[in-house]
Amino acid sequence: MSILEIMVTGLVRDEGSIVLLSGLTEDNRDVVFACERRMAPAILAAVEAGDEPVAEVPSYMIIG
């Protein structure tokens, strides 16, 4: 299992138990990944505040 560092850029949609977020990989590829519900509010608050939060995401959580 590999871990990717992804700069979170925003919300895609709320799926209930998970939240789908968009982001950029280190090589500037757009990705959508699953995020645990309890982590998403703090990450999205940072994005809204103008920060560029980086998430460490296991490769199996990359949706597209």
LINTAGI-V746981 format. One record per residue. RES is the residue in three letters. SS is DSSP state (H for helix, E for strand, L for the rest). PSI is psi as a letter, one per 20 degrees, with the letter a starting at -180 (999 if undefined). Layout:
((RES	SS	PSI) (RES	SS	PSI))
//
This chain:
((MET	L	p) (SER	L	q) (ILE	E	p) (LEU	E	q) (GLU	E	p) (ILE	E	p) (MET	E	o) (VAL	E	p) (THR	E	i) (GLY	E	a) (LEU	E	p) (VAL	E	g) (ARG	E	q) (ASP	E	p) (GLU	L	j) (GLY	L	e) (SER	L	i) (ILE	E	r) (VAL	E	p) (LEU	E	p) (LEU	E	q) (SER	E	q) (GLY	E	a) (LEU	E	p) (THR	L	r) (GLU	L	h) (ASP	L	k) (ASN	L	k) (ARG	L	p) (ASP	E	p) (VAL	E	q) (VAL	E	p) (PHE	E	q) (ALA	E	p) (CYS	E	q) (GLU	E	q) (ARG	H	g) (ARG	H	i) (MET	H	h) (ALA	H	g) (PRO	H	g) (ALA	H	h) (ILE	H	g) (LEU	H	h) (ALA	H	h) (ALA	H	g) (VAL	H	g) (GLU	H	h) (ALA	L	i) (GLY	L	j) (ASP	L	r) (GLU	L	m) (PRO	L	q) (VAL	E	p) (ALA	E	q) (GLU	E	o) (VAL	E	p) (PRO	E	q) (SER	H	h) (TYR	H	i) (MET	H	i) (ILE	E	p) (ILE	L	h) (GLY	L	999))
//
